């Protein structure tokens, strides 16, 4: 299916550092995807634990003011796009003072980009609204520098969809810092396309934050997964053919500084000095979602002054995401079951756990 872009907002500046971007979607339109590009200018106070992704609370598409066609955090949206397209979204993430830190999130309403069977038909609803609440961190970003360019992708010719695919972050939970079990109940009112989790702790391993996960239906009569986090990591690598490349990273740092990788399981980093040919840039260690820089001059001495670099992170569990269940051939008939629950066995650390559900909507929601 051929898709063409249509602007909703082009390079619009937002002078308030806290607010909600709200845009009415066009009526009588078929929407395959919405591309949300938001950027802000990096300040002189750099923080490798923050990014423009953290400044956006969620991405939502609301139907008639009540129904939800999509609702995910930018990080979970990024992993959702990876699952459906096979590629990471084209974020350009930077800690360079004065440069733009850019997120480019793609909200999909099909099983994959260009799906002509599933897309959002706005003619079925009285109104459809894109809603993006944000809080710009004015320590890490210059005040009043948030800009947005947003467009949707529509089919060149009208198609006859049977419904749309809805993605939702069902739960956002922060662990307590002591070992415990957390149970999340999943809704079963619609068939499932996939279920995935996102575990975020910038300086700790995934398997230290969550040791085991149990995903069961009908009081355990059906278990979609019951095992260690290591098995989910292996299955994720099998799904994407091993380690894969993440987003482009650029920043300013010196020896022993930490850089956020946006990969929970980093394995390799392609790093090069940028406009600073006297430096040798590499990494010395990694843990959690970040890695440590090692910078030297050509004579072998440590580079103590900040230098610019750019590169890519390679690994798995992008944004901390792991697939709990995926039904590529046909949706899972969740409506035929009474209950569904996910049990997280949490370690003695403080981590964010997001539980996400991708559902199949037939006809009108």
Residue pairs with C-beta under 8 A, 6 or more apart in sequence:
1 32
1 114
1 115
1 116
1 155
1 156
1 159
2 155
2 156
2 157
3 32
3 33
3 113
3 114
3 153
3 154
3 155
3 156
4 153
4 154
4 155
4 156
5 35
5 151
5 152
5 153
6 26
6 151
6 152
6 153
6 154
7 149
7 150
7 151
8 23
8 25
8 34
8 130
8 150
8 151
8 152
9 21
9 23
9 148
9 149
9 150
9 151
10 149
10 151
11 147
11 148
11 149
12 147
12 148
12 149
13 144
13 145
13 146
13 147
14 21
14 134
14 144
14 146
14 147
14 148
15 144
16 144
17 135
17 136
17 138
17 143
17 144
17 146
18 134
18 135
18 136
19 133
19 134
20 131
20 132
20 133
20 134
21 130
21 131
21 132
21 133
21 134
21 148
21 150
22 129
22 130
22 131
22 132
23 129
23 130
23 150
24 127
24 128
24 129
24 130
25 31
25 61
25 122
25 128
25 129
25 130
25 152
26 122
27 122
27 123
27 127
28 122
28 123
29 121
29 122
29 123
29 152
29 154
30 119
30 120
30 121
30 122
30 154
30 155
30 158
30 159
30 161
31 109
31 119
31 120
31 121
31 122
31 152
31 153
31 154
32 108
32 109
32 110
32 113
32 114
32 115
32 119
32 120
32 152
32 153
32 154
32 155
33 106
33 107
33 108
33 109
33 110
33 113
33 152
33 153
34 61
34 106
34 107
34 130
34 150
34 151
34 152
34 153
35 104
35 105
35 106
35 107
35 150
35 151
35 152
35 153
36 59
36 103
36 104
36 105
36 106
36 107
36 130
36 132
36 148
36 150
37 102
37 103
37 104
37 148
37 149
37 150
38 52
38 56
38 102
38 103
38 132
38 134
38 146
38 147
38 148
39 52
39 100
39 101
39 102
39 103
39 146
39 147
40 52
40 55
40 100
40 101
40 136
40 141
40 142
40 145
40 146
40 147
41 98
41 99
41 100
41 101
41 141
41 142
41 145
42 94
42 95
42 96
42 97
42 98
42 99
42 100
42 101
42 140
42 141
42 142
43 97
43 138
43 139
43 140
43 141
43 142
44 97
45 139
45 140
46 95
46 97
46 140
46 251
46 252
47 95
47 137
47 139
47 140
48 95
48 251
48 253
48 257
48 258
48 259
48 260
48 290
49 202
49 260
49 290
50 137
50 140
51 93
51 101
51 103
51 260
51 262
52 93
52 101
52 102
52 103
52 141
53 74
53 75
53 78
53 91
53 93
53 103
54 137
55 134
55 135
55 136
55 137
55 141
55 146
56 73
56 74
56 103
56 132
56 133
56 134
57 73
57 132
57 133
57 134
57 135
58 71
58 72
58 73
58 74
58 132
58 133
58 169
59 70
59 71
59 72
59 73
59 74
59 77
59 105
59 107
59 130
59 132
60 68
60 70
60 71
60 130
60 131
60 132
61 68
61 69
61 70
61 71
61 107
61 120
61 128
61 129
61 130
61 131
62 68
62 69
62 128
62 129
62 131
63 69
63 125
63 127
63 128
63 365
64 125
64 126
64 127
64 128
65 127
65 129
67 125
67 365
68 166
68 168
69 109
69 120
69 128
69 164
69 166
69 361
69 365
70 107
70 109
70 166
70 167
70 168
71 167
71 168
71 169
72 80
72 167
72 168
72 169
72 356
73 169
73 172
73 198
73 354
74 103
74 105
75 198
75 200
75 319
75 320
75 354
76 169
76 196
76 198
76 319
76 321
76 354
76 356
77 89
77 105
77 106
77 107
77 167
78 88
78 89
78 91
78 105
78 318
78 319
78 321
79 196
79 198
79 318
79 319
79 320
79 321
79 356
80 108
80 167
80 196
80 356
80 358
81 87
81 88
81 89
81 105
81 106
81 108
82 88
82 89
82 240
82 318
82 321
83 194
83 196
83 321
83 323
83 326
83 358
84 108
84 110
84 111
84 112
84 113
84 165
84 358
85 106
85 108
85 112
85 113
86 240
88 244
88 245
88 246
88 247
88 318
89 104
89 105
89 106
89 247
90 104
90 247
91 102
91 103
91 104
91 247
91 248
91 262
92 100
92 101
92 102
92 104
92 247
92 248
92 250
93 101
93 102
93 103
93 247
93 248
93 249
93 250
93 260
93 262
94 100
94 101
94 102
94 249
94 250
94 251
95 101
95 250
95 251
95 252
95 253
95 259
96 250
96 251
96 252
96 308
97 252
99 250
101 141
106 113
107 167
108 165
108 167
109 118
109 119
109 120
109 164
109 165
109 166
110 116
110 117
110 118
110 119
110 164
110 165
111 117
111 118
111 165
111 193
113 153
115 165
116 155
116 159
116 161
117 161
117 162
118 161
118 162
118 163
118 164
118 165
118 360
119 155
119 159
119 161
119 164
120 128
120 164
121 161
121 164
122 128
124 363
124 364
125 364
130 150
132 148
134 146
136 143
136 145
136 146
162 362
162 363
163 360
163 361
163 362
163 363
164 361
164 365
165 193
165 358
165 359
165 360
165 361
166 190
166 358
166 359
166 360
166 361
166 365
167 356
167 357
167 358
167 359
168 356
168 357
168 358
168 359
169 354
169 355
169 356
170 184
170 186
170 187
170 355
170 356
170 357
171 184
171 353
171 354
171 355
172 352
172 353
172 354
173 182
173 184
173 352
173 353
173 354
173 355
174 350
174 351
174 352
174 353
175 182
175 209
175 346
175 347
175 349
175 350
175 351
175 352
175 353
176 346
176 350
177 348
177 349
177 350
178 348
179 346
179 347
179 348
180 346
181 343
181 344
181 345
181 346
182 343
182 344
182 346
182 353
183 341
183 342
183 343
183 344
184 341
184 342
184 344
184 355
185 339
185 340
185 341
186 195
186 334
186 340
186 341
186 342
186 355
186 357
187 340
187 357
188 334
188 335
188 337
188 338
188 339
188 340
189 334
189 335
190 334
190 335
190 359
190 360
190 361
191 331
191 332
191 333
191 334
191 335
191 359
191 360
192 325
192 327
192 331
192 332
192 334
192 357
192 358
192 359
192 360
193 326
193 327
193 331
193 358
193 359
193 360
194 323
194 325
194 326
194 327
194 357
194 358
195 215
195 224
195 323
195 324
195 325
195 326
195 342
195 355
195 356
195 357
195 358
196 321
196 322
196 323
196 324
196 326
196 356
196 358
197 210
197 213
197 321
197 322
197 324
197 342
197 344
197 353
197 354
197 355
197 356
198 319
198 320
198 321
198 322
198 352
198 353
198 354
198 356
199 206
199 209
199 210
199 264
199 317
199 320
199 322
199 351
199 352
199 353
200 264
200 289
200 319
200 320
200 351
200 352
200 353
200 354
201 208
201 209
201 288
201 289
201 349
201 350
201 351
201 352
202 260
202 288
202 289
202 290
203 258
203 287
203 288
203 289
203 290
204 287
204 288
204 349
204 351
205 287
205 288
206 229
206 233
206 264
206 265
206 317
206 320
206 322
207 228
207 229
207 230
207 233
208 347
208 349
209 346
209 347
209 349
209 351
209 353
210 229
210 344
210 345
210 346
210 347
210 351
210 353
211 228
211 229
211 345
211 346
211 347
212 227
212 228
212 229
212 345
213 225
213 226
213 227
213 229
213 232
213 324
213 342
213 343
213 344
213 345
214 223
214 225
214 226
214 342
214 343
214 345
215 223
215 224
215 225
215 226
215 324
215 325
215 340
215 341
215 342
215 343
216 222
216 223
216 224
216 226
216 340
216 341
216 343
217 223
217 224
217 334
217 337
217 339
217 340
217 341
218 337
218 338
218 339
219 339
222 337
224 324
224 325
225 231
225 232
225 324
225 325
229 322
232 322
232 323
232 324
233 265
233 316
233 317
233 322
235 323
236 316
236 317
236 321
236 322
236 323
237 243
237 316
239 323
239 326
240 316
242 316
243 267
243 268
243 314
243 315
243 316
244 314
244 315
244 316
244 318
245 312
245 313
245 314
246 261
246 262
246 263
246 312
246 313
246 314
246 315
246 318
247 262
247 312
247 313
248 310
248 311
248 312
249 259
249 260
249 261
249 262
249 310
249 311
249 312
249 313
250 274
250 308
250 309
250 310
250 311
251 259
251 308
251 309
252 306
252 307
252 308
252 309
253 259
253 293
253 295
253 306
253 307
253 309
254 293
254 295
254 303
254 304
254 305
254 306
254 307
255 293
255 294
255 295
255 296
255 302
255 303
255 304
256 284
256 292
256 293
256 294
257 292
257 293
258 290
258 291
258 292
258 293
259 283
259 290
259 291
259 292
259 293
260 289
260 290
261 269
261 286
261 289
261 290
261 291
261 313
261 315
262 289
262 313
262 318
262 319
263 289
263 313
263 314
263 315
263 316
263 317
263 318
263 319
264 288
264 289
264 315
264 316
264 317
264 318
264 319
264 320
264 321
265 315
265 316
265 317
266 286
266 289
266 291
266 313
266 314
266 315
267 314
267 315
267 316
268 313
268 314
268 315
269 282
269 283
269 286
269 291
269 311
269 312
269 313
269 314
270 311
270 312
270 314
271 281
271 282
271 283
271 293
271 309
271 310
271 311
272 281
272 309
272 310
272 311
273 279
273 280
273 281
273 307
273 308
273 309
274 308
274 309
274 310
275 308
276 307
276 308
276 309
278 297
278 298
279 295
279 296
279 297
279 303
279 307
279 309
280 295
280 296
280 297
280 298
280 303
281 293
281 294
281 295
281 307
281 309
281 311
282 293
282 294
282 295
283 291
283 292
283 293
283 294
284 292
284 293
284 294
285 291
285 292
286 292
289 320
291 313
293 309
295 302
295 303
295 307
296 302
296 303
297 303
324 342
325 332
331 360
334 340
342 355
344 353
346 353
